[in-house]
């Protein structure tokens, strides 16, 4: 007995350890990190640019196309400078120049008149003074003309010459129009009344006075040039643009453009890698937030979360495999991606809501991985088709319980994917041939079938590796022709009938509190499998025979009765049954006490009797379904023992059994709340009342019934005359 107690403690210690790590936050954080690293490694190849090895002066071995649209700043700046240079300088007329030149001309005439009026000077002295004081350089003949004419004649010359200068300069003289202005002087003198000598002097003086009076306006010129720069649109290297054609010489300009778009190894752009890291960070954040705010078991169960990650990564790997076909230039092969595999598997193994949510994420990931037919980092044609395909798989398999439903779901996914393919091809407005469209639709149809086949093929792997029970697996185990169920029916028919009744009660109670009703039902079918080793030691199988417990010691009776939980779990494990079913068989009695045999042993001996020798080995119920099956098991046996059950007596028994287990700490290791226990009691009572509704109520004492039950060998079902348990929600 001591060894059995020690083993029980070791088992409990392992269960506590496993339960601690099963929902430990650090474990979940590590899983998130591993998921992020795996996604980054799988997707990095789809955003990494393909470098080209070319040198200036070499010939391109193939067309080199720009993978991005980017502004070519250098080419743009050169174009802007050319536009600025093409703007002509802006000149404005400066009236002060005209006034200054006319004033200089008048001063020259004043000097001439003053010199000629000085009678004290000789002709030669007058000539010398004129040459020194007049700011113009005249010919020697001009000075002689000045000396040979009177002051009045020179006054007329001055008036005429000033008029010519003023008129021509007032019209404006630029540097490039100066020759034309000087020619205009000649034209003006043709019709003059001056004699030939004065006309010649006037010509020299006018030409000497006329200068350009238009000056450069730097501010206006710069403003116009800036406007010209701004009107030049940025020059872009467009995505898909052929930078250099096959066979062309790679010039310095082409080499510069290749570096600009990141096609040269020495000009690698790190931003796409950073963008991918941020993208994956957003994916993980969305997953974390969705799971955290959901009410699904995956919120706390790291085992389910690990399975979710495995399915998620497998789907991304399938996408990666399909993308290899794009590298081999199989156009449209991205529509073959079996994205619905993941959403169908998640629907069957986890929950439909998490599958629908994941379909959105798979659409985004597919847009990156299946970008082989475009120069962009994301191809939303494939992304949206993948999203529709995944969502269709999740929607159709919402309540599926058979493998044939997965195949049917595959056909639905095929149709939806094909429709999405046609839709996206037409929305792109790109030219396509009907033969190409038929090929793309074929890929879409095949993808749904492949997804369903993968789902069916991978389902046993997930169920075995993670101890997950899908509805289909549970339905399969509930088949009456299942060998172990046949064994119970043939070797312990009373136990079989009892198990069926327990299954009905457990399923109704489990569904009422949000637990897995199908798991509770199937677990109840097998919970007493261990009784088939010694069927006649249990009252439901004692037909027209004496009770063998009357002839053996209570310690031996307790050993035989408590062994059926261990035996049942061992038999189920030998037949490779899912862990949850084995756990229900092992945990449904927890560590409850066989009170009848315990008190019987105390009455038969004066020595000390160890209570632990009359308790089940456990462990206590670790999850809701196991605890509910244990309650339904005790309740069914107790109520079945009543000769005249009434609604009041049934409710008293049900609530008393639950109260006894609660006070005995049998629910301490599962997450049942008091409110849920009250709901379980109410649902079980309603179910039992429906079964025994035609019974006539008799006021028999419950204690007599229970004692009778224990005396006949059903020592694990004990109820005493205790008050009704109040609603403790």
C-alpha positions as CSV (number, residue, x, y, z in Angstrom):
1,X,0.0,0.0,0.0
2,X,2.8,2.4,0.8
3,X,4.3,2.0,-2.7
4,X,0.9,2.8,-4.2
5,X,0.7,6.0,-2.2
6,X,4.2,7.0,-3.2
7,X,3.4,6.5,-6.8
8,X,0.3,8.5,-6.4
9,X,2.3,11.4,-5.0
10,X,4.9,11.1,-7.8
11,X,2.1,11.2,-10.4
12,X,0.4,14.2,-8.8
13,X,3.8,15.9,-8.7
14,X,4.2,15.3,-12.4
15,X,0.7,16.5,-13.1
16,X,1.3,19.7,-11.2
17,X,4.6,20.2,-13.0
18,X,2.9,19.6,-16.4
19,X,-0.1,21.8,-15.6
20,X,2.3,24.6,-14.5
21,X,4.2,24.6,-17.8
22,X,1.1,23.9,-19.9
23,X,-0.1,27.5,-19.3
24,X,3.2,29.2,-18.3
25,X,3.6,32.6,-19.8
26,X,7.4,32.2,-20.4
27,X,6.7,29.1,-22.5
28,X,4.2,31.0,-24.6
29,X,6.6,33.9,-25.0
30,X,9.3,31.5,-26.3
31,X,6.8,30.0,-28.7
32,X,6.0,33.4,-30.1
33,X,9.7,34.2,-30.6
34,X,10.2,30.8,-32.4
35,X,7.2,31.5,-34.6
36,X,8.6,34.9,-35.5
37,X,12.1,33.6,-36.3
38,X,10.7,30.8,-38.4
39,X,8.4,33.1,-40.4
40,X,11.3,35.5,-41.0
41,X,13.6,32.7,-42.3
42,X,10.9,31.3,-44.6
43,X,9.9,34.7,-46.0
44,X,13.3,36.5,-46.3
45,X,14.1,35.0,-49.6
46,X,10.9,36.5,-51.1
47,X,11.9,40.1,-50.3
48,X,15.7,39.8,-50.9
49,X,16.6,41.5,-54.2
50,X,18.4,39.5,-56.9
51,X,21.8,41.0,-57.3
52,X,23.4,41.3,-60.8
53,X,27.1,41.1,-61.5
54,X,27.9,43.6,-64.3
55,X,30.7,46.0,-65.0
56,X,30.9,49.2,-66.9
57,X,31.7,48.4,-70.5
58,X,30.4,44.9,-70.4
59,X,27.3,43.6,-72.2
60,X,24.1,42.6,-70.3
61,X,23.5,38.9,-70.5
62,X,19.7,39.4,-70.1
63,X,17.1,42.1,-69.7
64,X,17.6,43.8,-66.3
65,X,14.4,45.2,-64.9
66,X,13.9,47.6,-62.0
67,X,12.3,45.8,-59.0
68,X,11.0,49.1,-57.5
69,X,9.8,52.5,-58.4
70,X,12.2,55.1,-57.1
71,X,13.0,58.7,-57.8
72,X,16.3,59.2,-59.5
73,X,17.6,62.3,-57.7
74,X,20.7,62.7,-59.8
75,X,18.9,62.6,-63.1
76,X,16.2,64.8,-61.7
77,X,18.7,67.4,-60.6
78,X,20.4,67.4,-63.9
79,X,17.1,68.0,-65.7
80,X,16.3,70.8,-63.4
81,X,19.7,72.5,-64.0
82,X,19.1,72.2,-67.8
83,X,15.7,73.8,-67.5
84,X,17.2,76.7,-65.4
85,X,20.0,77.2,-67.9
86,X,17.5,77.5,-70.7
87,X,15.9,80.5,-69.0
88,X,17.2,83.7,-70.7
89,X,18.6,86.4,-68.4
90,X,16.1,89.1,-67.5
91,X,17.3,92.7,-68.4
92,X,15.6,96.0,-67.4
93,X,16.2,99.4,-68.8
94,X,18.0,101.8,-66.5
95,X,16.8,105.4,-67.3
96,X,19.8,106.9,-65.3
97,X,22.2,105.6,-67.9
98,X,20.3,107.5,-70.6
99,X,20.3,110.6,-68.5
100,X,24.0,110.3,-67.7
101,X,25.0,109.8,-71.3
102,X,23.0,112.8,-72.5
103,X,24.4,114.9,-69.6
104,X,28.0,113.8,-70.6
105,X,27.2,114.8,-74.2
106,X,26.0,118.3,-73.0
107,X,29.1,118.8,-70.9
108,X,31.2,118.0,-73.9
109,X,29.5,120.7,-76.0
110,X,29.9,123.1,-73.1
111,X,33.6,122.5,-73.1
112,X,33.7,123.0,-76.9
113,X,31.8,126.2,-76.7
114,X,33.8,127.5,-73.8
115,X,37.1,126.7,-75.5
116,X,36.1,128.3,-78.8
117,X,34.8,131.4,-77.1
118,X,38.2,132.1,-75.4
119,X,39.9,134.5,-77.8
120,X,43.1,134.5,-75.8
121,X,44.0,131.0,-77.0
122,X,45.6,130.3,-80.2
123,X,44.1,127.7,-82.6
124,X,46.6,125.2,-81.6
125,X,46.0,125.8,-77.9
126,X,42.3,125.5,-78.4
127,X,42.8,122.2,-80.2
128,X,45.0,120.8,-77.4
129,X,42.4,121.8,-74.8
130,X,39.6,120.2,-76.7
131,X,41.6,117.0,-76.9
132,X,42.3,117.1,-73.2
133,X,38.9,118.1,-71.8
134,X,36.4,116.3,-74.0
135,X,35.8,112.7,-72.7
136,X,35.3,111.3,-76.2
137,X,38.0,110.3,-78.6
138,X,37.3,112.0,-81.9
139,X,39.2,111.9,-85.1
140,X,41.7,114.8,-85.9
141,X,39.3,115.9,-88.6
142,X,36.5,116.4,-86.0
143,X,38.7,118.8,-84.0
144,X,39.3,120.8,-87.1
145,X,35.6,120.9,-87.8
146,X,34.9,122.2,-84.2
147,X,37.5,125.0,-84.8
148,X,36.1,125.9,-88.2
149,X,32.5,126.4,-87.1
150,X,30.9,129.1,-85.0
151,X,29.3,128.6,-81.6
152,X,25.8,129.0,-83.0
153,X,26.5,126.2,-85.6
154,X,27.9,124.0,-82.8
155,X,24.7,124.7,-80.7
156,X,22.6,123.4,-83.5
157,X,24.9,120.4,-83.7
158,X,24.5,119.8,-80.0
159,X,20.7,119.9,-80.2
160,X,20.6,117.6,-83.1
161,X,23.0,115.1,-81.7
162,X,21.4,115.1,-78.2
163,X,18.0,114.4,-79.9
164,X,19.4,111.4,-81.7
165,X,21.1,110.0,-78.6
166,X,18.0,110.5,-76.4
167,X,15.6,109.0,-78.9
168,X,17.7,105.9,-79.6
169,X,18.5,105.2,-75.9
170,X,15.0,105.9,-74.8
171,X,13.9,103.1,-77.0
172,X,16.3,100.9,-75.2
173,X,19.7,99.5,-76.1
174,X,20.9,96.0,-75.2
175,X,24.3,94.6,-75.7
176,X,23.2,92.5,-78.5
177,X,21.2,95.4,-80.1
178,X,24.0,97.9,-79.8
179,X,25.2,97.5,-83.5
180,X,21.6,98.1,-84.7
181,X,21.4,101.2,-82.5
182,X,24.6,102.6,-84.0
183,X,23.3,101.9,-87.4
184,X,20.2,103.9,-86.5
185,X,22.4,106.9,-85.9
186,X,23.5,106.7,-89.5
187,X,19.9,106.5,-90.7
188,X,18.9,109.5,-88.5
189,X,21.7,111.7,-90.0
190,X,20.7,111.0,-93.6
191,X,17.8,113.3,-93.5
192,X,19.5,116.0,-91.3
193,X,20.0,119.6,-92.5
194,X,23.6,119.7,-91.2
195,X,26.4,120.1,-93.6
196,X,28.6,117.2,-94.3
197,X,31.3,118.2,-91.8
198,X,28.9,118.6,-88.9
199,X,27.0,115.5,-89.9
200,X,30.3,113.6,-89.6
201,X,31.0,115.1,-86.1
202,X,27.5,114.4,-85.0
203,X,27.8,110.8,-86.0
204,X,31.0,110.4,-84.0
205,X,29.6,112.1,-80.9
206,X,26.3,110.2,-81.1
207,X,28.0,106.8,-81.5
208,X,30.3,107.6,-78.6
209,X,27.4,108.5,-76.4
210,X,25.1,105.5,-77.1
211,X,25.8,102.6,-74.8
212,X,23.5,99.7,-73.6
213,X,21.1,100.9,-71.0
214,X,19.5,97.5,-70.3
215,X,21.0,95.8,-67.2
216,X,20.7,92.3,-65.8
217,X,17.9,91.8,-63.1
218,X,19.5,89.0,-61.0
219,X,16.5,88.5,-58.7
220,X,13.9,88.1,-61.5
221,X,16.3,85.9,-63.5
222,X,16.8,83.6,-60.5
223,X,13.0,83.6,-59.8
224,X,12.3,82.4,-63.3
225,X,15.0,79.9,-63.2
226,X,13.6,78.5,-59.9
227,X,10.2,78.2,-61.5
228,X,11.7,76.4,-64.3
229,X,13.4,74.0,-61.9
230,X,10.1,73.4,-60.0
231,X,8.2,72.6,-63.2
232,X,10.5,69.7,-63.9
233,X,8.7,66.6,-62.5
234,X,10.9,64.1,-60.6
235,X,12.4,61.5,-62.9
236,X,11.5,58.0,-61.7
237,X,13.0,54.6,-62.4
238,X,9.7,52.8,-62.7
239,X,9.0,49.3,-61.4
240,X,9.3,46.9,-64.3
241,X,11.3,49.4,-66.4
242,X,14.0,47.8,-68.4
243,X,17.2,49.5,-67.2
244,X,19.4,47.7,-69.7
245,X,18.3,45.3,-72.5
246,X,20.0,42.0,-73.3
247,X,23.2,42.6,-75.3
248,X,23.4,46.4,-74.6
249,X,26.6,48.0,-73.3
250,X,26.5,48.9,-69.6
251,X,27.4,52.5,-69.4
252,X,28.3,54.5,-66.3
253,X,24.8,55.9,-66.2
254,X,23.2,52.4,-66.5
255,X,25.6,51.2,-63.7
256,X,24.5,54.1,-61.5
257,X,20.8,53.2,-62.1
258,X,21.4,49.6,-61.2
259,X,22.9,50.7,-57.9
260,X,20.1,53.1,-57.4
261,X,17.5,50.4,-57.5
262,X,19.5,48.1,-55.3
263,X,20.5,45.5,-57.9
264,X,24.2,45.8,-57.1
265,X,25.6,44.0,-54.1
266,X,27.5,47.0,-52.9
267,X,24.3,49.0,-52.9
268,X,22.1,46.6,-51.0
269,X,19.0,48.1,-49.4
270,X,18.3,47.0,-45.8
271,X,14.9,48.5,-45.6
272,X,13.0,45.5,-47.0
273,X,14.5,43.3,-44.3
274,X,13.5,45.8,-41.6
275,X,10.1,46.0,-43.2
276,X,9.7,42.2,-43.1
277,X,10.6,42.1,-39.4
278,X,8.0,44.8,-38.7
279,X,5.5,42.9,-40.8
280,X,6.1,39.7,-38.8
281,X,5.9,41.7,-35.6
282,X,2.4,42.9,-36.6
283,X,1.4,39.3,-37.4
284,X,2.5,38.1,-34.0
285,X,0.8,41.1,-32.3
286,X,-2.5,40.3,-34.1
287,X,-2.3,36.7,-33.1
288,X,-1.4,37.5,-29.5
289,X,-4.2,40.1,-29.1
290,X,-6.8,37.8,-30.8
291,X,-6.0,34.9,-28.6
292,X,-5.7,37.0,-25.4
293,X,-9.1,38.5,-25.8
294,X,-10.8,35.3,-26.9
295,X,-12.5,32.8,-24.6
296,X,-11.0,29.8,-26.4
297,X,-9.0,27.1,-24.5
298,X,-6.0,28.1,-26.6
299,X,-5.8,31.3,-24.5
300,X,-4.2,29.3,-21.7
301,X,-3.3,26.0,-23.2
302,X,0.3,26.0,-24.5
303,X,-0.2,22.6,-26.0
304,X,-3.0,23.9,-28.3
305,X,-1.0,27.0,-29.0
306,X,2.0,24.9,-30.1
307,X,-0.2,22.9,-32.4
308,X,-1.6,26.1,-33.8
309,X,2.0,27.2,-34.5
310,X,2.9,23.9,-36.2
311,X,-0.2,24.1,-38.5
312,X,0.6,27.8,-39.2
313,X,4.3,27.1,-40.1
314,X,3.4,24.0,-42.2
315,X,1.0,26.1,-44.2
316,X,3.7,28.7,-44.8
317,X,6.0,25.9,-45.9
318,X,3.4,24.7,-48.4
319,X,3.2,28.2,-49.7
320,X,7.0,28.3,-50.0
321,X,7.0,25.0,-52.0
322,X,4.4,26.4,-54.4
323,X,6.5,29.5,-54.9
324,X,9.3,27.4,-56.3
325,X,7.0,26.8,-59.3
326,X,7.0,30.6,-59.9
327,X,10.8,30.5,-60.0
328,X,10.5,27.8,-62.7
329,X,8.1,30.2,-64.5
330,X,4.9,28.2,-64.2
331,X,2.6,31.2,-64.5
332,X,-0.4,31.1,-62.2
333,X,0.9,28.2,-60.1
334,X,0.4,30.3,-57.0
335,X,-3.3,29.6,-57.2
336,X,-2.4,25.9,-56.4
337,X,-1.3,26.8,-52.8
338,X,-3.4,24.7,-50.4
339,X,-4.0,27.5,-47.9
340,X,-7.3,25.9,-46.8
341,X,-5.3,23.0,-45.2
342,X,-4.5,25.2,-42.2
343,X,-7.9,26.7,-41.7
344,X,-9.6,23.3,-42.1
345,X,-7.2,21.7,-39.7
346,X,-7.6,24.5,-37.2
347,X,-11.4,24.3,-37.4
348,X,-11.3,20.6,-36.7
349,X,-8.7,20.6,-34.0
350,X,-8.9,24.1,-32.3
351,X,-11.9,26.3,-33.2
352,X,-13.6,27.8,-36.2
353,X,-13.0,31.4,-35.0
354,X,-9.2,31.0,-34.8
355,X,-9.3,29.5,-38.3
356,X,-11.3,32.4,-39.8
357,X,-8.9,34.8,-38.2
358,X,-5.9,32.9,-39.5
359,X,-7.3,33.0,-43.1
360,X,-6.8,36.8,-43.1
361,X,-3.1,36.4,-42.0
362,X,-2.5,33.7,-44.5
363,X,-3.7,36.0,-47.2
364,X,-1.1,38.6,-46.2
365,X,1.7,36.1,-46.0
366,X,0.7,34.5,-49.3
367,X,0.9,38.0,-50.9
368,X,4.6,38.1,-50.0
369,X,5.7,34.5,-50.6
370,X,3.9,34.3,-53.9
371,X,5.3,37.4,-55.4
372,X,7.5,35.7,-58.0
373,X,5.5,36.9,-61.0
374,X,5.9,40.6,-60.1
375,X,8.6,43.0,-59.2
376,X,6.7,44.2,-56.2
377,X,7.3,42.8,-52.7
378,X,3.6,41.8,-52.4
379,X,1.2,40.4,-55.0
380,X,-2.3,40.8,-53.6
381,X,-3.8,38.8,-56.4
382,X,-2.6,35.7,-54.8
383,X,-3.0,37.1,-51.3
384,X,-6.8,37.7,-51.7
385,X,-7.4,34.4,-53.4
386,X,-5.6,32.7,-50.5
387,X,-7.7,34.6,-48.0
388,X,-11.0,33.5,-49.7
389,X,-9.8,29.9,-50.0
390,X,-8.9,29.7,-46.3
391,X,-12.1,31.3,-45.1
392,X,-14.2,28.9,-47.2
393,X,-12.5,25.9,-45.6
394,X,-13.2,27.3,-42.1
395,X,-16.8,28.2,-42.8
396,X,-17.7,24.8,-44.4
397,X,-16.2,22.7,-41.7
398,X,-17.7,24.5,-38.8
399,X,-19.7,21.5,-37.4
400,X,-18.1,18.7,-39.4
401,X,-17.8,15.3,-37.6
402,X,-16.9,13.0,-40.4
403,X,-13.9,12.6,-42.7
404,X,-16.2,12.7,-45.7
405,X,-17.1,16.2,-44.6
406,X,-13.5,17.3,-45.1
407,X,-13.6,15.9,-48.7
408,X,-16.8,17.8,-49.3
409,X,-15.3,20.9,-47.8
410,X,-12.4,20.4,-50.2
411,X,-14.8,20.6,-53.2
412,X,-16.4,23.7,-51.7
413,X,-13.0,25.3,-51.3
414,X,-12.1,24.4,-54.9
415,X,-15.2,26.2,-56.2
416,X,-14.7,29.2,-54.1
417,X,-11.0,29.4,-55.0
418,X,-11.8,29.1,-58.7
419,X,-14.4,31.9,-58.5
420,X,-11.8,34.1,-56.6
421,X,-9.2,33.4,-59.3
422,X,-11.5,34.5,-62.1
423,X,-12.5,37.6,-60.1
424,X,-9.0,38.7,-59.4
425,X,-7.8,38.0,-62.9
426,X,-10.5,40.2,-64.3
427,X,-10.0,42.9,-61.7
428,X,-6.4,43.3,-62.7
429,X,-7.4,44.5,-66.2
430,X,-4.4,42.8,-67.6
431,X,-4.8,41.0,-71.0
432,X,-5.2,37.3,-70.7
433,X,-6.0,34.4,-72.9
434,X,-8.9,32.0,-72.3
435,X,-6.5,29.1,-72.2
436,X,-4.4,30.8,-69.5
437,X,-7.6,31.5,-67.5
438,X,-8.6,27.9,-67.8
439,X,-5.2,26.9,-66.5
440,X,-5.5,29.3,-63.5
441,X,-9.0,28.0,-62.7
442,X,-7.6,24.4,-62.8
443,X,-5.0,25.3,-60.3
444,X,-7.7,26.8,-58.0
445,X,-9.8,23.6,-58.3
446,X,-6.9,21.4,-57.5
447,X,-5.9,23.5,-54.5
448,X,-9.1,22.7,-52.6
449,X,-8.7,18.9,-53.2
450,X,-5.1,19.0,-52.2
451,X,-6.0,21.0,-49.0
452,X,-8.6,18.4,-48.0
453,X,-6.3,15.4,-48.7
454,X,-3.5,17.1,-46.6
455,X,-6.0,17.8,-43.8
456,X,-7.2,14.2,-43.6
457,X,-3.6,12.9,-43.9
458,X,-2.2,15.2,-41.2
459,X,-5.1,14.8,-38.7
460,X,-3.9,11.6,-37.1
461,X,-0.4,13.2,-36.7
462,X,-1.8,16.1,-34.8
463,X,-4.2,14.0,-32.7
464,X,-1.3,11.6,-31.7
465,X,1.4,14.2,-31.2
466,X,-0.6,16.7,-29.2
467,X,-3.2,14.5,-27.6
468,X,-6.0,16.4,-29.5
469,X,-9.3,14.8,-30.0
470,X,-11.1,15.9,-33.1
471,X,-14.9,15.5,-33.4
472,X,-14.3,12.9,-36.1
473,X,-12.0,10.9,-33.8
474,X,-14.5,11.0,-31.0
475,X,-17.3,9.9,-33.3
476,X,-15.1,7.0,-34.5
477,X,-14.4,6.0,-30.9
478,X,-18.1,6.1,-30.0
479,X,-18.9,3.4,-32.7
480,X,-20.5,0.4,-30.8
481,X,-18.4,-1.9,-33.0
482,X,-15.2,-0.5,-31.5
483,X,-13.4,-3.5,-30.0
484,X,-13.2,-2.2,-26.4
485,X,-16.8,-1.1,-26.4
486,X,-17.7,-4.6,-27.7
487,X,-15.6,-6.0,-24.8
488,X,-17.6,-4.0,-22.3
489,X,-20.9,-5.0,-23.8
490,X,-20.1,-8.7,-23.9
491,X,-18.1,-9.1,-20.7
492,X,-19.8,-6.5,-18.5
493,X,-23.3,-5.8,-20.0
494,X,-24.5,-4.0,-16.8
495,X,-21.4,-1.7,-16.9
496,X,-22.1,-1.0,-20.6
497,X,-25.7,0.1,-19.8
498,X,-24.4,2.1,-16.9
499,X,-21.8,3.8,-19.1
500,X,-24.4,4.7,-21.7
501,X,-26.5,6.4,-19.0
502,X,-23.5,8.2,-17.6
503,X,-22.6,9.4,-21.1
504,X,-26.1,11.0,-21.6
505,X,-25.8,12.8,-18.3
506,X,-22.2,13.9,-18.8
507,X,-22.7,15.2,-22.3
508,X,-25.7,17.4,-21.3
509,X,-23.8,18.7,-18.2
510,X,-20.6,19.4,-20.2
511,X,-22.4,21.3,-22.9
512,X,-24.2,23.4,-20.3
513,X,-20.9,24.8,-18.9
514,X,-19.2,25.2,-22.2
515,X,-17.0,22.0,-22.0
516,X,-16.6,19.5,-24.8
517,X,-19.8,17.5,-24.6
518,X,-18.7,14.9,-27.2
519,X,-15.5,14.3,-25.2
520,X,-17.5,13.8,-22.0
521,X,-19.8,11.3,-23.8
522,X,-17.1,9.2,-25.3
523,X,-15.0,9.3,-22.1
524,X,-18.0,8.1,-20.2
525,X,-18.3,5.1,-22.6
526,X,-14.9,3.9,-21.6
527,X,-14.6,5.2,-18.0
528,X,-15.3,1.8,-16.4
529,X,-13.4,-0.3,-18.9
530,X,-11.3,-1.6,-16.0
531,X,-14.3,-3.4,-14.6
532,X,-14.1,-6.0,-17.4
533,X,-11.1,-7.6,-15.6
534,X,-13.4,-8.6,-12.6
535,X,-16.9,-7.8,-13.8
536,X,-18.7,-9.8,-11.1
537,X,-17.3,-7.7,-8.3
538,X,-19.5,-4.8,-9.4
539,X,-23.2,-4.8,-8.6
540,X,-24.5,-3.9,-12.1
541,X,-23.0,-7.1,-13.4
542,X,-24.3,-9.4,-10.6
543,X,-27.3,-11.2,-12.1
544,X,-28.7,-14.0,-10.1
545,X,-25.6,-14.5,-8.1
546,X,-24.2,-13.8,-4.6
547,X,-22.2,-10.7,-3.9
548,X,-18.5,-11.9,-3.7
549,X,-17.7,-8.9,-1.4
550,X,-19.7,-10.7,1.4
551,X,-17.0,-13.4,1.5
552,X,-13.8,-11.3,1.5
553,X,-12.1,-8.7,3.7
554,X,-13.1,-5.1,3.2
555,X,-9.4,-4.2,2.4
556,X,-9.4,-6.7,-0.5
557,X,-12.8,-5.4,-1.7
558,X,-11.4,-1.8,-1.7
559,X,-8.3,-3.0,-3.6
560,X,-10.4,-4.7,-6.2
561,X,-12.8,-1.8,-6.6
562,X,-10.2,0.9,-6.8
563,X,-8.1,-1.1,-9.2
564,X,-10.7,-0.6,-12.0
565,X,-9.5,3.0,-12.7
566,X,-5.9,1.9,-13.1
567,X,-6.8,-1.1,-15.1
568,X,-9.1,0.8,-17.4
569,X,-6.5,3.5,-18.1
570,X,-3.8,0.9,-18.7
571,X,-6.0,-1.0,-21.1
572,X,-6.8,2.2,-23.0
573,X,-3.1,3.2,-23.2
574,X,-2.2,-0.3,-24.5
575,X,-4.8,0.2,-27.3
576,X,-3.3,3.6,-28.1
577,X,-6.3,5.6,-27.1
578,X,-6.1,9.4,-26.9
579,X,-4.7,10.8,-23.6
580,X,-8.0,12.6,-22.7
581,X,-10.0,9.3,-22.8
582,X,-7.3,7.6,-20.7
583,X,-7.3,10.5,-18.2
584,X,-11.1,10.3,-17.8
585,X,-10.9,6.6,-17.0
586,X,-8.1,7.2,-14.4
587,X,-9.4,10.5,-12.9
588,X,-13.2,10.1,-12.7
589,X,-13.1,8.9,-9.1
590,X,-10.2,11.1,-8.1
591,X,-9.0,10.2,-4.6
592,X,-12.5,9.7,-3.1
593,X,-12.9,7.4,-0.1
594,X,-14.8,4.1,-0.2
595,X,-16.7,5.0,3.0
596,X,-18.7,1.7,3.2
597,X,-15.6,-0.6,3.2
598,X,-13.7,1.9,5.3
599,X,-16.3,1.9,8.1
600,X,-16.8,-1.8,7.7
601,X,-13.0,-2.4,8.2
602,X,-13.1,-0.2,11.3
603,X,-16.0,-2.2,12.7
604,X,-14.3,-5.5,12.1
605,X,-11.0,-4.7,13.9
606,X,-9.8,-2.8,16.9
607,X,-6.5,-1.8,15.3
608,X,-6.0,1.4,13.4
609,X,-7.3,1.5,9.8
610,X,-5.5,3.8,7.4
611,X,-8.0,5.9,5.5
612,X,-5.5,6.2,2.5
613,X,-5.9,2.4,2.0
614,X,-9.6,2.9,1.1
615,X,-9.1,5.8,-1.3
616,X,-8.8,5.7,-5.0
617,X,-5.3,6.2,-6.4
618,X,-6.2,9.3,-8.3
619,X,-5.1,11.7,-9.7
620,X,-7.9,14.1,-9.1
621,X,-9.8,15.4,-12.1
622,X,-7.5,17.7,-14.1
623,X,-10.1,19.1,-16.5
624,X,-13.8,19.7,-16.6
625,X,-14.9,16.7,-18.7
626,X,-13.2,14.3,-16.3
627,X,-14.8,15.9,-13.2
628,X,-18.2,15.9,-14.9
629,X,-18.0,12.2,-15.9
630,X,-17.1,11.4,-12.2
631,X,-20.2,13.3,-11.0
632,X,-22.4,11.7,-13.5
633,X,-21.0,8.2,-12.7
634,X,-21.8,8.5,-9.0
635,X,-25.1,10.1,-9.6
636,X,-26.3,7.5,-12.1
637,X,-25.4,4.6,-9.8
638,X,-27.0,6.2,-6.8
639,X,-30.2,7.2,-8.5
640,X,-30.5,3.8,-10.2
641,X,-30.4,2.2,-6.8
642,X,-33.5,4.1,-5.7
643,X,-36.6,1.8,-5.9
644,X,-39.0,4.8,-6.2
645,X,-37.1,7.9,-7.3
646,X,-38.8,11.2,-7.0
647,X,-37.7,14.6,-8.3
648,X,-36.9,15.8,-4.8
649,X,-34.9,12.7,-3.9
650,X,-33.0,12.9,-7.2
651,X,-32.1,16.5,-6.6
652,X,-31.0,15.8,-3.0
653,X,-28.8,12.9,-4.1
654,X,-27.2,14.9,-7.0
655,X,-26.4,18.0,-4.9
656,X,-25.2,15.9,-2.0
657,X,-22.8,14.0,-4.2
658,X,-21.4,17.2,-5.7
659,X,-21.2,18.7,-2.2
660,X,-19.3,15.7,-0.8
661,X,-16.8,15.8,-3.7
662,X,-16.3,19.6,-3.3
663,X,-15.7,19.3,0.4
664,X,-13.3,16.4,-0.2
665,X,-11.2,18.6,-2.6
666,X,-11.9,16.6,-5.7
667,X,-12.3,19.7,-7.8
668,X,-9.2,21.5,-6.6
669,X,-7.1,20.6,-9.7
670,X,-9.7,21.5,-12.4
671,X,-11.2,24.8,-13.3
672,X,-14.8,24.2,-12.4
673,X,-16.4,27.1,-10.6
674,X,-19.2,27.0,-8.0
675,X,-21.6,28.5,-10.5
676,X,-20.7,25.8,-13.0
677,X,-21.2,23.1,-10.4
678,X,-24.7,24.5,-9.7
679,X,-25.4,24.4,-13.5
680,X,-24.1,20.8,-13.7
681,X,-26.4,19.8,-10.8
682,X,-29.4,21.5,-12.4
683,X,-28.9,19.9,-15.8
684,X,-28.3,16.4,-14.4
685,X,-31.4,16.7,-12.4
686,X,-33.5,17.8,-15.4
687,X,-32.1,14.9,-17.4
688,X,-32.8,12.4,-14.7
689,X,-36.3,13.7,-14.1
690,X,-36.9,13.2,-17.8
691,X,-35.7,9.6,-17.5
692,X,-37.7,8.8,-14.4
693,X,-40.7,11.1,-15.0
694,X,-43.2,8.2,-14.9
695,X,-42.0,6.9,-11.6
696,X,-44.3,7.2,-8.5
697,X,-42.8,9.2,-5.7
698,X,-42.3,7.2,-2.4
699,X,-40.8,8.8,0.8
700,X,-38.1,6.1,1.3
701,X,-35.0,7.2,3.2
702,X,-32.0,7.7,1.1
703,X,-29.7,6.2,3.7
704,X,-31.2,2.8,3.3
705,X,-30.8,2.8,-0.4
706,X,-27.2,3.9,-0.2
707,X,-26.4,1.3,2.4
708,X,-28.0,-1.4,0.3
709,X,-25.9,-0.2,-2.7
710,X,-22.7,-0.4,-0.7
711,X,-23.5,-3.7,0.8
712,X,-23.9,-5.1,-2.7
713,X,-20.4,-4.0,-3.8
714,X,-20.9,-0.6,-5.4
715,X,-18.7,1.0,-2.8
716,X,-17.7,3.9,-4.9
717,X,-21.2,5.4,-5.0
718,X,-22.1,6.8,-1.5
719,X,-24.7,9.3,-0.5
720,X,-26.0,10.2,3.0
721,X,-29.1,11.9,4.2
722,X,-27.7,15.5,4.2
723,X,-29.4,18.8,3.5
724,X,-29.7,20.2,0.0
725,X,-26.7,22.2,-1.3
726,X,-27.6,25.9,-1.9
727,X,-26.8,27.7,-5.1
728,X,-23.1,28.8,-4.6
729,X,-22.6,30.7,-7.8
